[in-house]
């Protein structure tokens, strides 16, 4: 889900993430996978964990090597939507 950076910390962004995850659960999805371009200094594993995602792979994207001073990475993430995954921890959307 793409949101403007300024809106990410707003209550409406949290509500939108909550509604989206609940709609996936209601449709019977057990896991959601995604990929995002990240940088060494931005969008690290802590950010994904904060929202309940687990980083399962990070690989360097070489086509940006001459355009960006640091490594550009492609992160593959997964979010477990099953009730068992939510037991014992507060889900932070």
HTML snippet that shows the backbone in 3Dmol.js (N, CA, C, O; Angstrom):
<script src="https://3Dmol.org/build/3Dmol-min.js"></script>
<div id="view" style="width:600px;height:400px;position:relative"></div>
<script>
const pdb = `
ATOM      1  N   UNK A   1       0.853  -1.162   0.000  1.00  0.00           N
ATOM      2  CA  UNK A   1       0.000   0.000   0.000  1.00  0.00           C
ATOM      3  C   UNK A   1       0.900   1.227   0.000  1.00  0.00           C
ATOM      4  O   UNK A   1       1.778   1.353   0.854  1.00  0.00           O
ATOM      5  N   UNK A   2       0.697   2.097  -0.915  1.00  0.00           N
ATOM      6  CA  UNK A   2       1.508   3.304  -1.019  1.00  0.00           C
ATOM      7  C   UNK A   2       0.779   4.471  -0.359  1.00  0.00           C
ATOM      8  O   UNK A   2      -0.363   4.785  -0.698  1.00  0.00           O
ATOM      9  N   UNK A   3       1.456   5.098   0.576  1.00  0.00           N
ATOM     10  CA  UNK A   3       0.923   6.290   1.237  1.00  0.00           C
ATOM     11  C   UNK A   3       1.977   7.380   1.173  1.00  0.00           C
ATOM     12  O   UNK A   3       3.174   7.094   1.150  1.00  0.00           O
ATOM     13  N   UNK A   4       1.537   8.617   1.145  1.00  0.00           N
ATOM     14  CA  UNK A   4       2.484   9.716   1.200  1.00  0.00           C
ATOM     15  C   UNK A   4       3.246   9.645   2.509  1.00  0.00           C
ATOM     16  O   UNK A   4       2.679   9.304   3.548  1.00  0.00           O
ATOM     17  N   UNK A   5       4.532   9.967   2.459  1.00  0.00           N
ATOM     18  CA  UNK A   5       5.366   9.880   3.658  1.00  0.00           C
ATOM     19  C   UNK A   5       4.773  10.678   4.818  1.00  0.00           C
ATOM     20  O   UNK A   5       4.806  10.225   5.962  1.00  0.00           O
ATOM     21  N   UNK A   6       4.232  11.856   4.532  1.00  0.00           N
ATOM     22  CA  UNK A   6       3.669  12.700   5.587  1.00  0.00           C
ATOM     23  C   UNK A   6       2.465  12.050   6.259  1.00  0.00           C
ATOM     24  O   UNK A   6       2.162  12.365   7.410  1.00  0.00           O
ATOM     25  N   UNK A   7       1.776  11.149   5.563  1.00  0.00           N
ATOM     26  CA  UNK A   7       0.569  10.527   6.109  1.00  0.00           C
ATOM     27  C   UNK A   7       0.847   9.234   6.866  1.00  0.00           C
ATOM     28  O   UNK A   7      -0.052   8.698   7.515  1.00  0.00           O
ATOM     29  N   UNK A   8       2.067   8.726   6.795  1.00  0.00           N
ATOM     30  CA  UNK A   8       2.355   7.425   7.397  1.00  0.00           C
ATOM     31  C   UNK A   8       2.127   7.397   8.903  1.00  0.00           C
ATOM     32  O   UNK A   8       1.745   6.359   9.442  1.00  0.00           O
ATOM     33  N   UNK A   9       2.349   8.498   9.586  1.00  0.00           N
ATOM     34  CA  UNK A   9       2.201   8.534  11.031  1.00  0.00           C
ATOM     35  C   UNK A   9       0.818   9.026  11.470  1.00  0.00           C
ATOM     36  O   UNK A   9       0.538   9.101  12.667  1.00  0.00           O
ATOM     37  N   UNK A  10      -0.008   9.347  10.546  1.00  0.00           N
ATOM     38  CA  UNK A  10      -1.345   9.841  10.859  1.00  0.00           C
ATOM     39  C   UNK A  10      -2.268   8.686  11.250  1.00  0.00           C
ATOM     40  O   UNK A  10      -2.084   7.562  10.783  1.00  0.00           O
ATOM     41  N   UNK A  11      -3.253   8.954  12.100  1.00  0.00           N
ATOM     42  CA  UNK A  11      -4.201   7.900  12.495  1.00  0.00           C
ATOM     43  C   UNK A  11      -4.930   7.260  11.315  1.00  0.00           C
ATOM     44  O   UNK A  11      -5.268   6.078  11.374  1.00  0.00           O
ATOM     45  N   UNK A  12      -5.174   8.010  10.259  1.00  0.00           N
ATOM     46  CA  UNK A  12      -5.884   7.453   9.112  1.00  0.00           C
ATOM     47  C   UNK A  12      -5.047   6.366   8.434  1.00  0.00           C
ATOM     48  O   UNK A  12      -5.606   5.387   7.939  1.00  0.00           O
ATOM     49  N   UNK A  13      -3.724   6.517   8.402  1.00  0.00           N
ATOM     50  CA  UNK A  13      -2.867   5.502   7.796  1.00  0.00           C
ATOM     51  C   UNK A  13      -2.936   4.202   8.596  1.00  0.00           C
ATOM     52  O   UNK A  13      -2.995   3.119   8.013  1.00  0.00           O
ATOM     53  N   UNK A  14      -2.929   4.300   9.917  1.00  0.00           N
ATOM     54  CA  UNK A  14      -3.046   3.111  10.761  1.00  0.00           C
ATOM     55  C   UNK A  14      -4.388   2.434  10.547  1.00  0.00           C
ATOM     56  O   UNK A  14      -4.462   1.207  10.479  1.00  0.00           O
ATOM     57  N   UNK A  15      -5.441   3.218  10.442  1.00  0.00           N
ATOM     58  CA  UNK A  15      -6.769   2.669  10.198  1.00  0.00           C
ATOM     59  C   UNK A  15      -6.822   1.957   8.846  1.00  0.00           C
ATOM     60  O   UNK A  15      -7.398   0.874   8.739  1.00  0.00           O
ATOM     61  N   UNK A  16      -6.228   2.557   7.819  1.00  0.00           N
ATOM     62  CA  UNK A  16      -6.224   1.932   6.492  1.00  0.00           C
ATOM     63  C   UNK A  16      -5.486   0.601   6.507  1.00  0.00           C
ATOM     64  O   UNK A  16      -5.948  -0.364   5.898  1.00  0.00           O
ATOM     65  N   UNK A  17      -4.335   0.532   7.199  1.00  0.00           N
ATOM     66  CA  UNK A  17      -3.606  -0.731   7.294  1.00  0.00           C
ATOM     67  C   UNK A  17      -4.419  -1.785   8.031  1.00  0.00           C
ATOM     68  O   UNK A  17      -4.422  -2.952   7.641  1.00  0.00           O
ATOM     69  N   UNK A  18      -5.107  -1.380   9.094  1.00  0.00           N
ATOM     70  CA  UNK A  18      -5.941  -2.287   9.880  1.00  0.00           C
ATOM     71  C   UNK A  18      -7.083  -2.841   9.018  1.00  0.00           C
ATOM     72  O   UNK A  18      -7.344  -4.044   9.029  1.00  0.00           O
ATOM     73  N   UNK A  19      -7.753  -1.974   8.284  1.00  0.00           N
ATOM     74  CA  UNK A  19      -8.858  -2.391   7.416  1.00  0.00           C
ATOM     75  C   UNK A  19      -8.351  -3.341   6.334  1.00  0.00           C
ATOM     76  O   UNK A  19      -8.993  -4.351   6.048  1.00  0.00           O
ATOM     77  N   UNK A  20      -7.219  -3.029   5.741  1.00  0.00           N
ATOM     78  CA  UNK A  20      -6.669  -3.871   4.691  1.00  0.00           C
ATOM     79  C   UNK A  20      -6.332  -5.269   5.217  1.00  0.00           C
ATOM     80  O   UNK A  20      -6.700  -6.263   4.592  1.00  0.00           O
ATOM     81  N   UNK A  21      -5.644  -5.359   6.346  1.00  0.00           N
ATOM     82  CA  UNK A  21      -5.298  -6.674   6.910  1.00  0.00           C
ATOM     83  C   UNK A  21      -6.544  -7.450   7.316  1.00  0.00           C
ATOM     84  O   UNK A  21      -6.606  -8.662   7.110  1.00  0.00           O
ATOM     85  N   UNK A  22      -7.521  -6.786   7.878  1.00  0.00           N
ATOM     86  CA  UNK A  22      -8.762  -7.474   8.258  1.00  0.00           C
ATOM     87  C   UNK A  22      -9.529  -7.963   7.037  1.00  0.00           C
ATOM     88  O   UNK A  22     -10.163  -9.017   7.092  1.00  0.00           O
ATOM     89  N   UNK A  23      -9.484  -7.226   5.948  1.00  0.00           N
ATOM     90  CA  UNK A  23     -10.183  -7.686   4.737  1.00  0.00           C
ATOM     91  C   UNK A  23      -9.490  -8.919   4.164  1.00  0.00           C
ATOM     92  O   UNK A  23     -10.154  -9.817   3.647  1.00  0.00           O
ATOM     93  N   UNK A  24      -8.159  -8.969   4.250  1.00  0.00           N
ATOM     94  CA  UNK A  24      -7.441 -10.172   3.808  1.00  0.00           C
ATOM     95  C   UNK A  24      -7.835 -11.371   4.666  1.00  0.00           C
ATOM     96  O   UNK A  24      -8.082 -12.460   4.149  1.00  0.00           O
ATOM     97  N   UNK A  25      -7.891 -11.160   5.984  1.00  0.00           N
ATOM     98  CA  UNK A  25      -8.282 -12.256   6.890  1.00  0.00           C
ATOM     99  C   UNK A  25      -9.703 -12.728   6.591  1.00  0.00           C
ATOM    100  O   UNK A  25      -9.967 -13.930   6.561  1.00  0.00           O
ATOM    101  N   UNK A  26     -10.606 -11.795   6.372  1.00  0.00           N
ATOM    102  CA  UNK A  26     -12.001 -12.143   6.098  1.00  0.00           C
ATOM    103  C   UNK A  26     -12.140 -12.946   4.806  1.00  0.00           C
ATOM    104  O   UNK A  26     -13.058 -13.755   4.672  1.00  0.00           O
ATOM    105  N   UNK A  27     -11.251 -12.727   3.875  1.00  0.00           N
ATOM    106  CA  UNK A  27     -11.277 -13.476   2.612  1.00  0.00           C
ATOM    107  C   UNK A  27     -10.546 -14.804   2.709  1.00  0.00           C
ATOM    108  O   UNK A  27     -10.480 -15.549   1.731  1.00  0.00           O
ATOM    109  N   UNK A  28      -9.997 -15.106   3.876  1.00  0.00           N
ATOM    110  CA  UNK A  28      -9.353 -16.393   4.086  1.00  0.00           C
ATOM    111  C   UNK A  28      -7.872 -16.458   3.785  1.00  0.00           C
ATOM    112  O   UNK A  28      -7.288 -17.542   3.785  1.00  0.00           O
ATOM    113  N   UNK A  29      -7.252 -15.313   3.528  1.00  0.00           N
ATOM    114  CA  UNK A  29      -5.808 -15.322   3.288  1.00  0.00           C
ATOM    115  C   UNK A  29      -5.084 -15.634   4.589  1.00  0.00           C
ATOM    116  O   UNK A  29      -5.397 -15.061   5.633  1.00  0.00           O
ATOM    117  N   UNK A  30      -4.122 -16.539   4.526  1.00  0.00           N
ATOM    118  CA  UNK A  30      -3.348 -16.898   5.715  1.00  0.00           C
ATOM    119  C   UNK A  30      -2.042 -16.119   5.792  1.00  0.00           C
ATOM    120  O   UNK A  30      -1.543 -15.850   6.885  1.00  0.00           O
ATOM    121  N   UNK A  31      -1.492 -15.758   4.651  1.00  0.00           N
ATOM    122  CA  UNK A  31      -0.245 -14.994   4.602  1.00  0.00           C
ATOM    123  C   UNK A  31      -0.296 -14.011   3.436  1.00  0.00           C
ATOM    124  O   UNK A  31      -0.962 -14.239   2.427  1.00  0.00           O
ATOM    125  N   UNK A  32       0.422 -12.927   3.609  1.00  0.00           N
ATOM    126  CA  UNK A  32       0.541 -11.933   2.556  1.00  0.00           C
ATOM    127  C   UNK A  32       2.029 -11.717   2.307  1.00  0.00           C
ATOM    128  O   UNK A  32       2.801 -11.509   3.243  1.00  0.00           O
ATOM    129  N   UNK A  33       2.421 -11.768   1.047  1.00  0.00           N
ATOM    130  CA  UNK A  33       3.804 -11.576   0.650  1.00  0.00           C
ATOM    131  C   UNK A  33       3.930 -10.272  -0.128  1.00  0.00           C
ATOM    132  O   UNK A  33       2.977  -9.827  -0.769  1.00  0.00           O
ATOM    133  N   UNK A  34       5.094  -9.673  -0.068  1.00  0.00           N
ATOM    134  CA  UNK A  34       5.319  -8.462  -0.841  1.00  0.00           C
ATOM    135  C   UNK A  34       6.802  -8.231  -1.058  1.00  0.00           C
ATOM    136  O   UNK A  34       7.644  -8.851  -0.409  1.00  0.00           O
ATOM    137  N   UNK A  35       7.109  -7.335  -1.976  1.00  0.00           N
ATOM    138  CA  UNK A  35       8.483  -6.949  -2.222  1.00  0.00           C
ATOM    139  C   UNK A  35       8.572  -5.432  -2.264  1.00  0.00           C
ATOM    140  O   UNK A  35       7.669  -4.748  -2.747  1.00  0.00           O
ATOM    141  N   UNK A  36       9.694  -4.920  -1.741  1.00  0.00           N
ATOM    142  CA  UNK A  36       9.894  -3.486  -1.697  1.00  0.00           C
ATOM    143  C   UNK A  36      11.366  -3.179  -1.906  1.00  0.00           C
ATOM    144  O   UNK A  36      12.237  -3.869  -1.377  1.00  0.00           O
ATOM    145  N   UNK A  37      11.633  -2.143  -2.677  1.00  0.00           N
ATOM    146  CA  UNK A  37      13.004  -1.686  -2.853  1.00  0.00           C
ATOM    147  C   UNK A  37      13.400  -0.929  -1.598  1.00  0.00           C
ATOM    148  O   UNK A  37      12.680  -0.041  -1.140  1.00  0.00           O
ATOM    149  N   UNK A  38      14.554  -1.290  -1.045  1.00  0.00           N
ATOM    150  CA  UNK A  38      15.040  -0.670   0.184  1.00  0.00           C
ATOM    151  C   UNK A  38      16.470  -0.192  -0.017  1.00  0.00           C
ATOM    152  O   UNK A  38      17.121  -0.512  -1.011  1.00  0.00           O
ATOM    153  N   UNK A  39      16.931   0.572   0.939  1.00  0.00           N
ATOM    154  CA  UNK A  39      18.306   1.044   0.946  1.00  0.00           C
ATOM    155  C   UNK A  39      18.942   0.601   2.258  1.00  0.00           C
ATOM    156  O   UNK A  39      18.238   0.256   3.207  1.00  0.00           O
ATOM    157  N   UNK A  40      20.255   0.611   2.311  1.00  0.00           N
ATOM    158  CA  UNK A  40      20.948   0.172   3.522  1.00  0.00           C
ATOM    159  C   UNK A  40      20.567   1.033   4.724  1.00  0.00           C
ATOM    160  O   UNK A  40      20.541   0.544   5.853  1.00  0.00           O
ATOM    161  N   UNK A  41      20.275   2.294   4.490  1.00  0.00           N
ATOM    162  CA  UNK A  41      19.972   3.207   5.599  1.00  0.00           C
ATOM    163  C   UNK A  41      18.474   3.451   5.794  1.00  0.00           C
ATOM    164  O   UNK A  41      18.093   4.107   6.763  1.00  0.00           O
ATOM    165  N   UNK A  42      17.627   2.952   4.920  1.00  0.00           N
ATOM    166  CA  UNK A  42      16.177   3.188   5.027  1.00  0.00           C
ATOM    167  C   UNK A  42      15.418   1.888   4.834  1.00  0.00           C
ATOM    168  O   UNK A  42      15.863   0.998   4.110  1.00  0.00           O
ATOM    169  N   UNK A  43      14.276   1.786   5.483  1.00  0.00           N
ATOM    170  CA  UNK A  43      13.390   0.622   5.384  1.00  0.00           C
ATOM    171  C   UNK A  43      14.118  -0.664   5.760  1.00  0.00           C
ATOM    172  O   UNK A  43      14.159  -1.618   4.984  1.00  0.00           O
ATOM    173  N   UNK A  44      14.688  -0.675   6.953  1.00  0.00           N
ATOM    174  CA  UNK A  44      15.409  -1.855   7.401  1.00  0.00           C
ATOM    175  C   UNK A  44      14.442  -2.869   8.038  1.00  0.00           C
ATOM    176  O   UNK A  44      13.232  -2.648   8.057  1.00  0.00           O
ATOM    177  N   UNK A  45      14.977  -3.962   8.548  1.00  0.00           N
ATOM    178  CA  UNK A  45      14.141  -5.032   9.093  1.00  0.00           C
ATOM    179  C   UNK A  45      13.291  -4.570  10.266  1.00  0.00           C
ATOM    180  O   UNK A  45      12.182  -5.068  10.460  1.00  0.00           O
ATOM    181  N   UNK A  46      13.796  -3.628  11.049  1.00  0.00           N
ATOM    182  CA  UNK A  46      13.031  -3.112  12.185  1.00  0.00           C
ATOM    183  C   UNK A  46      11.712  -2.482  11.761  1.00  0.00           C
ATOM    184  O   UNK A  46      10.701  -2.631  12.448  1.00  0.00           O
ATOM    185  N   UNK A  47      11.718  -1.789  10.651  1.00  0.00           N
ATOM    186  CA  UNK A  47      10.490  -1.177  10.143  1.00  0.00           C
ATOM    187  C   UNK A  47       9.463  -2.243   9.785  1.00  0.00           C
ATOM    188  O   UNK A  47       8.286  -2.120  10.125  1.00  0.00           O
ATOM    189  N   UNK A  48       9.911  -3.282   9.100  1.00  0.00           N
ATOM    190  CA  UNK A  48       8.983  -4.339   8.703  1.00  0.00           C
ATOM    191  C   UNK A  48       8.451  -5.093   9.922  1.00  0.00           C
ATOM    192  O   UNK A  48       7.266  -5.424   9.980  1.00  0.00           O
ATOM    193  N   UNK A  49       9.324  -5.366  10.895  1.00  0.00           N
ATOM    194  CA  UNK A  49       8.886  -6.053  12.120  1.00  0.00           C
ATOM    195  C   UNK A  49       7.857  -5.230  12.880  1.00  0.00           C
ATOM    196  O   UNK A  49       6.929  -5.781  13.472  1.00  0.00           O
ATOM    197  N   UNK A  50       8.019  -3.926  12.864  1.00  0.00           N
ATOM    198  CA  UNK A  50       7.087  -3.037  13.564  1.00  0.00           C
ATOM    199  C   UNK A  50       5.653  -3.250  13.087  1.00  0.00           C
ATOM    200  O   UNK A  50       4.711  -3.139  13.872  1.00  0.00           O
ATOM    201  N   UNK A  51       5.492  -3.550  11.824  1.00  0.00           N
ATOM    202  CA  UNK A  51       4.162  -3.747  11.254  1.00  0.00           C
ATOM    203  C   UNK A  51       3.805  -5.221  11.071  1.00  0.00           C
ATOM    204  O   UNK A  51       2.847  -5.545  10.369  1.00  0.00           O
ATOM    205  N   UNK A  52       4.569  -6.110  11.698  1.00  0.00           N
ATOM    206  CA  UNK A  52       4.228  -7.518  11.706  1.00  0.00           C
ATOM    207  C   UNK A  52       4.725  -8.323  10.517  1.00  0.00           C
ATOM    208  O   UNK A  52       4.292  -9.458  10.319  1.00  0.00           O
ATOM    209  N   UNK A  53       5.622  -7.758   9.727  1.00  0.00           N
ATOM    210  CA  UNK A  53       6.180  -8.473   8.584  1.00  0.00           C
ATOM    211  C   UNK A  53       7.518  -9.087   8.955  1.00  0.00           C
ATOM    212  O   UNK A  53       8.239  -8.558   9.802  1.00  0.00           O
ATOM    213  N   UNK A  54       7.845 -10.195   8.326  1.00  0.00           N
ATOM    214  CA  UNK A  54       9.140 -10.835   8.497  1.00  0.00           C
ATOM    215  C   UNK A  54       9.889 -10.744   7.167  1.00  0.00           C
ATOM    216  O   UNK A  54       9.343 -11.086   6.117  1.00  0.00           O
ATOM    217  N   UNK A  55      11.118 -10.291   7.215  1.00  0.00           N
ATOM    218  CA  UNK A  55      11.939 -10.220   6.009  1.00  0.00           C
ATOM    219  C   UNK A  55      12.497 -11.617   5.747  1.00  0.00           C
ATOM    220  O   UNK A  55      13.217 -12.171   6.578  1.00  0.00           O
ATOM    221  N   UNK A  56      12.159 -12.179   4.590  1.00  0.00           N
ATOM    222  CA  UNK A  56      12.633 -13.529   4.283  1.00  0.00           C
ATOM    223  C   UNK A  56      13.783 -13.528   3.280  1.00  0.00           C
ATOM    224  O   UNK A  56      14.453 -14.546   3.101  1.00  0.00           O
ATOM    225  N   UNK A  57      14.016 -12.384   2.622  1.00  0.00           N
ATOM    226  CA  UNK A  57      15.122 -12.313   1.666  1.00  0.00           C
ATOM    227  C   UNK A  57      15.431 -10.856   1.357  1.00  0.00           C
ATOM    228  O   UNK A  57      14.524 -10.029   1.271  1.00  0.00           O
ATOM    229  N   UNK A  58      16.708 -10.544   1.189  1.00  0.00           N
ATOM    230  CA  UNK A  58      17.157  -9.223   0.722  1.00  0.00           C
ATOM    231  C   UNK A  58      18.295  -9.453  -0.257  1.00  0.00           C
ATOM    232  O   UNK A  58      19.314 -10.048   0.092  1.00  0.00           O
ATOM    233  N   UNK A  59      18.119  -8.984  -1.474  1.00  0.00           N
ATOM    234  CA  UNK A  59      19.158  -9.135  -2.496  1.00  0.00           C
ATOM    235  C   UNK A  59      19.453  -7.776  -3.125  1.00  0.00           C
ATOM    236  O   UNK A  59      18.577  -6.917  -3.223  1.00  0.00           O
ATOM    237  N   UNK A  60      20.689  -7.602  -3.543  1.00  0.00           N
ATOM    238  CA  UNK A  60      21.090  -6.347  -4.144  1.00  0.00           C
ATOM    239  C   UNK A  60      20.584  -6.260  -5.584  1.00  0.00           C
ATOM    240  O   UNK A  60      20.657  -7.226  -6.343  1.00  0.00           O
ATOM    241  N   UNK A  61      20.070  -5.082  -5.941  1.00  0.00           N
ATOM    242  CA  UNK A  61      19.619  -4.797  -7.298  1.00  0.00           C
ATOM    243  C   UNK A  61      20.771  -4.066  -7.983  1.00  0.00           C
ATOM    244  O   UNK A  61      21.089  -2.931  -7.630  1.00  0.00           O
ATOM    245  N   UNK A  62      21.386  -4.711  -8.953  1.00  0.00           N
ATOM    246  CA  UNK A  62      22.599  -4.156  -9.557  1.00  0.00           C
ATOM    247  C   UNK A  62      22.336  -3.071 -10.600  1.00  0.00           C
ATOM    248  O   UNK A  62      23.245  -2.305 -10.919  1.00  0.00           O
ATOM    249  N   UNK A  63      21.138  -2.986 -11.131  1.00  0.00           N
ATOM    250  CA  UNK A  63      20.907  -2.004 -12.198  1.00  0.00           C
ATOM    251  C   UNK A  63      20.954  -0.558 -11.700  1.00  0.00           C
ATOM    252  O   UNK A  63      21.032   0.364 -12.512  1.00  0.00           O
ATOM    253  N   UNK A  64      20.909  -0.343 -10.386  1.00  0.00           N
ATOM    254  CA  UNK A  64      20.991   1.009  -9.832  1.00  0.00           C
ATOM    255  C   UNK A  64      22.397   1.340  -9.325  1.00  0.00           C
ATOM    256  O   UNK A  64      22.600   2.396  -8.726  1.00  0.00           O
ATOM    257  N   UNK A  65      23.350   0.468  -9.551  1.00  0.00           N
ATOM    258  CA  UNK A  65      24.693   0.616  -9.004  1.00  0.00           C
ATOM    259  C   UNK A  65      25.321   1.962  -9.366  1.00  0.00           C
ATOM    260  O   UNK A  65      25.946   2.591  -8.512  1.00  0.00           O
ATOM    261  N   UNK A  66      25.172   2.407 -10.579  1.00  0.00           N
ATOM    262  CA  UNK A  66      25.761   3.680 -10.992  1.00  0.00           C
ATOM    263  C   UNK A  66      24.909   4.891 -10.695  1.00  0.00           C
ATOM    264  O   UNK A  66      25.366   6.020 -10.880  1.00  0.00           O
ATOM    265  N   UNK A  67      23.687   4.693 -10.240  1.00  0.00           N
ATOM    266  CA  UNK A  67      22.765   5.809 -10.014  1.00  0.00           C
ATOM    267  C   UNK A  67      22.593   6.182  -8.551  1.00  0.00           C
ATOM    268  O   UNK A  67      22.135   7.282  -8.244  1.00  0.00           O
ATOM    269  N   UNK A  68      22.951   5.283  -7.646  1.00  0.00           N
ATOM    270  CA  UNK A  68      22.751   5.528  -6.211  1.00  0.00           C
ATOM    271  C   UNK A  68      24.064   5.236  -5.492  1.00  0.00           C
ATOM    272  O   UNK A  68      24.718   4.235  -5.784  1.00  0.00           O
ATOM    273  N   UNK A  69      24.458   6.105  -4.550  1.00  0.00           N
ATOM    274  CA  UNK A  69      25.762   5.928  -3.914  1.00  0.00           C
ATOM    275  C   UNK A  69      25.892   4.665  -3.052  1.00  0.00           C
ATOM    276  O   UNK A  69      26.998   4.149  -2.892  1.00  0.00           O
ATOM    277  N   UNK A  70      24.798   4.164  -2.501  1.00  0.00           N
ATOM    278  CA  UNK A  70      24.861   2.973  -1.663  1.00  0.00           C
ATOM    279  C   UNK A  70      24.156   1.808  -2.321  1.00  0.00           C
ATOM    280  O   UNK A  70      23.617   1.940  -3.420  1.00  0.00           O
ATOM    281  N   UNK A  71      24.160   0.655  -1.645  1.00  0.00           N
ATOM    282  CA  UNK A  71      23.477  -0.507  -2.219  1.00  0.00           C
ATOM    283  C   UNK A  71      21.954  -0.330  -2.221  1.00  0.00           C
ATOM    284  O   UNK A  71      21.370   0.173  -1.262  1.00  0.00           O
ATOM    285  N   UNK A  72      21.342  -0.748  -3.300  1.00  0.00           N
ATOM    286  CA  UNK A  72      19.876  -0.771  -3.422  1.00  0.00           C
ATOM    287  C   UNK A  72      19.473  -2.237  -3.319  1.00  0.00           C
ATOM    288  O   UNK A  72      19.985  -3.088  -4.046  1.00  0.00           O
ATOM    289  N   UNK A  73      18.544  -2.518  -2.401  1.00  0.00           N
ATOM    290  CA  UNK A  73      18.175  -3.896  -2.111  1.00  0.00           C
ATOM    291  C   UNK A  73      16.702  -4.141  -2.416  1.00  0.00           C
ATOM    292  O   UNK A  73      15.879  -3.231  -2.313  1.00  0.00           O
ATOM    293  N   UNK A  74      16.381  -5.361  -2.787  1.00  0.00           N
ATOM    294  CA  UNK A  74      15.002  -5.784  -2.961  1.00  0.00           C
ATOM    295  C   UNK A  74      14.678  -6.718  -1.790  1.00  0.00           C
ATOM    296  O   UNK A  74      15.261  -7.794  -1.663  1.00  0.00           O
ATOM    297  N   UNK A  75      13.748  -6.293  -0.944  1.00  0.00           N
ATOM    298  CA  UNK A  75      13.374  -7.077   0.230  1.00  0.00           C
ATOM    299  C   UNK A  75      12.068  -7.813  -0.049  1.00  0.00           C
ATOM    300  O   UNK A  75      11.106  -7.223  -0.542  1.00  0.00           O
ATOM    301  N   UNK A  76      12.044  -9.090   0.265  1.00  0.00           N
ATOM    302  CA  UNK A  76      10.822  -9.890   0.189  1.00  0.00           C
ATOM    303  C   UNK A  76      10.341 -10.099   1.613  1.00  0.00           C
ATOM    304  O   UNK A  76      11.090 -10.577   2.464  1.00  0.00           O
ATOM    305  N   UNK A  77       9.080  -9.738   1.874  1.00  0.00           N
ATOM    306  CA  UNK A  77       8.532  -9.803   3.221  1.00  0.00           C
ATOM    307  C   UNK A  77       7.262 -10.643   3.228  1.00  0.00           C
ATOM    308  O   UNK A  77       6.608 -10.804   2.198  1.00  0.00           O
ATOM    309  N   UNK A  78       6.917 -11.179   4.403  1.00  0.00           N
ATOM    310  CA  UNK A  78       5.705 -11.965   4.574  1.00  0.00           C
ATOM    311  C   UNK A  78       5.054 -11.562   5.887  1.00  0.00           C
ATOM    312  O   UNK A  78       5.734 -11.283   6.875  1.00  0.00           O
ATOM    313  N   UNK A  79       3.741 -11.535   5.882  1.00  0.00           N
ATOM    314  CA  UNK A  79       2.970 -11.256   7.103  1.00  0.00           C
ATOM    315  C   UNK A  79       2.022 -12.423   7.317  1.00  0.00           C
ATOM    316  O   UNK A  79       1.220 -12.754   6.444  1.00  0.00           O
ATOM    317  N   UNK A  80       2.120 -13.043   8.483  1.00  0.00           N
ATOM    318  CA  UNK A  80       1.256 -14.162   8.850  1.00  0.00           C
ATOM    319  C   UNK A  80      -0.044 -13.591   9.400  1.00  0.00           C
ATOM    320  O   UNK A  80      -0.022 -12.837  10.373  1.00  0.00           O
ATOM    321  N   UNK A  81      -1.167 -13.934   8.797  1.00  0.00           N
ATOM    322  CA  UNK A  81      -2.470 -13.389   9.193  1.00  0.00           C
ATOM    323  C   UNK A  81      -3.300 -14.368  10.023  1.00  0.00           C
ATOM    324  O   UNK A  81      -4.434 -14.055  10.386  1.00  0.00           O
ATOM    325  N   UNK A  82      -2.755 -15.544  10.328  1.00  0.00           N
ATOM    326  CA  UNK A  82      -3.525 -16.544  11.073  1.00  0.00           C
ATOM    327  C   UNK A  82      -3.706 -16.104  12.518  1.00  0.00           C
ATOM    328  O   UNK A  82      -2.861 -15.395  13.065  1.00  0.00           O
ATOM    329  N   UNK A  83      -4.813 -16.523  13.141  1.00  0.00           N
ATOM    330  CA  UNK A  83      -5.041 -16.156  14.547  1.00  0.00           C
ATOM    331  C   UNK A  83      -3.917 -16.638  15.466  1.00  0.00           C
ATOM    332  O   UNK A  83      -3.583 -15.959  16.436  1.00  0.00           O
ATOM    333  N   UNK A  84      -3.334 -17.795  15.175  1.00  0.00           N
ATOM    334  CA  UNK A  84      -2.250 -18.316  16.007  1.00  0.00           C
ATOM    335  C   UNK A  84      -1.046 -17.378  16.001  1.00  0.00           C
ATOM    336  O   UNK A  84      -0.345 -17.265  17.007  1.00  0.00           O
ATOM    337  N   UNK A  85      -0.805 -16.719  14.898  1.00  0.00           N
ATOM    338  CA  UNK A  85       0.330 -15.793  14.801  1.00  0.00           C
ATOM    339  C   UNK A  85       0.102 -14.543  15.637  1.00  0.00           C
ATOM    340  O   UNK A  85       1.057 -13.898  16.070  1.00  0.00           O
ATOM    341  N   UNK A  86      -1.151 -14.206  15.862  1.00  0.00           N
ATOM    342  CA  UNK A  86      -1.470 -13.002  16.624  1.00  0.00           C
ATOM    343  C   UNK A  86      -1.523 -13.267  18.128  1.00  0.00           C
ATOM    344  O   UNK A  86      -1.456 -12.323  18.916  1.00  0.00           O
ATOM    345  N   UNK A  87      -1.641 -14.513  18.537  1.00  0.00           N
ATOM    346  CA  UNK A  87      -1.733 -14.860  19.942  1.00  0.00           C
ATOM    347  C   UNK A  87      -0.427 -14.521  20.638  1.00  0.00           C
ATOM    348  O   UNK A  87       0.657 -14.859  20.162  1.00  0.00           O
ATOM    349  N   UNK A  88      -0.549 -13.853  21.762  1.00  0.00           N
ATOM    350  CA  UNK A  88       0.642 -13.550  22.545  1.00  0.00           C
ATOM    351  C   UNK A  88       1.360 -12.282  22.139  1.00  0.00           C
ATOM    352  O   UNK A  88       2.350 -11.917  22.772  1.00  0.00           O
ATOM    353  N   UNK A  89       0.905 -11.611  21.126  1.00  0.00           N
ATOM    354  CA  UNK A  89       1.532 -10.338  20.770  1.00  0.00           C
ATOM    355  C   UNK A  89       0.457  -9.390  20.260  1.00  0.00           C
ATOM    356  O   UNK A  89      -0.523  -9.795  19.636  1.00  0.00           O
ATOM    357  N   UNK A  90       0.674  -8.158  20.541  1.00  0.00           N
ATOM    358  CA  UNK A  90      -0.243  -7.132  20.059  1.00  0.00           C
ATOM    359  C   UNK A  90       0.135  -6.781  18.637  1.00  0.00           C
ATOM    360  O   UNK A  90       1.278  -6.413  18.368  1.00  0.00           O
ATOM    361  N   UNK A  91      -0.802  -6.891  17.739  1.00  0.00           N
ATOM    362  CA  UNK A  91      -0.510  -6.570  16.349  1.00  0.00           C
ATOM    363  C   UNK A  91      -0.477  -5.075  16.182  1.00  0.00           C
ATOM    364  O   UNK A  91      -1.421  -4.372  16.541  1.00  0.00           O
ATOM    365  N   UNK A  92       0.608  -4.599  15.637  1.00  0.00           N
ATOM    366  CA  UNK A  92       0.735  -3.172  15.405  1.00  0.00           C
ATOM    367  C   UNK A  92       0.599  -2.915  13.922  1.00  0.00           C
ATOM    368  O   UNK A  92       1.459  -3.288  13.124  1.00  0.00           O
ATOM    369  N   UNK A  93      -0.472  -2.287  13.578  1.00  0.00           N
ATOM    370  CA  UNK A  93      -0.711  -1.981  12.176  1.00  0.00           C
ATOM    371  C   UNK A  93      -0.336  -0.534  11.969  1.00  0.00           C
ATOM    372  O   UNK A  93      -0.447  -0.021  10.855  1.00  0.00           O
TER     373      UNK A  93
END
`;
const viewer = $3Dmol.createViewer("view");
viewer.addModel(pdb, "pdb");
viewer.setStyle({}, {cartoon: {color: "spectrum"}});
viewer.zoomTo();
viewer.render();
</script>
